[in-house]
Amino acid sequence: MNAGATKPPQPVESKVISIRVLDKEYQVACPVDEEPALLESARLLDEKMREIRNARKMVGADRVAVMAALNLAHDFLQLQSSSGNDGPVMETKLRNLQTKVEAAIARSRQLGL
């Protein structure tokens, strides 16, 4: 075996976490070391969604979710621009996130959620 050879990457240990957003429970897989960040993200999302739902009297969870995502993305972009980081890279990441959110909304509609 070559002394300079690198080991193949080890699989990341993950587990299924139960989170609750707008009184609905979701099972989400995440790496074990990222569980606290996922739980904090879920708490923040739930807080934003409740705030939007209550302020705008919105009923549809999909609309509330989109508004919360837009608000969080806006807050993130404001923070990003104030710290001088690369805008185009962030824009691409946000577009990818938007695509994922839209796909999740479409799936929830198909499932009748």
Number of C-alpha atoms within 10 A of each C-alpha: 4 5 5 6 7 7 6 6 6 6 7 10 9 13 15 13 15 12 18 14 18 15 9 9 10 12 11 12 13 16 14 14 12 11 17 10 11 18 15 12 13 16 15 15 19 20 15 21 24 21 14 18 20 12 9 10 11 14 10 9 16 18 15 22 23 16 16 22 19 14 15 15 17 13 11 14 17 11 12 14 11 9 9 8 12 10 12 9 9 15 13 11 12 18 11 12 14 16 12 12 16 15 12 13 18 13 12 12 11 9 8 7 10
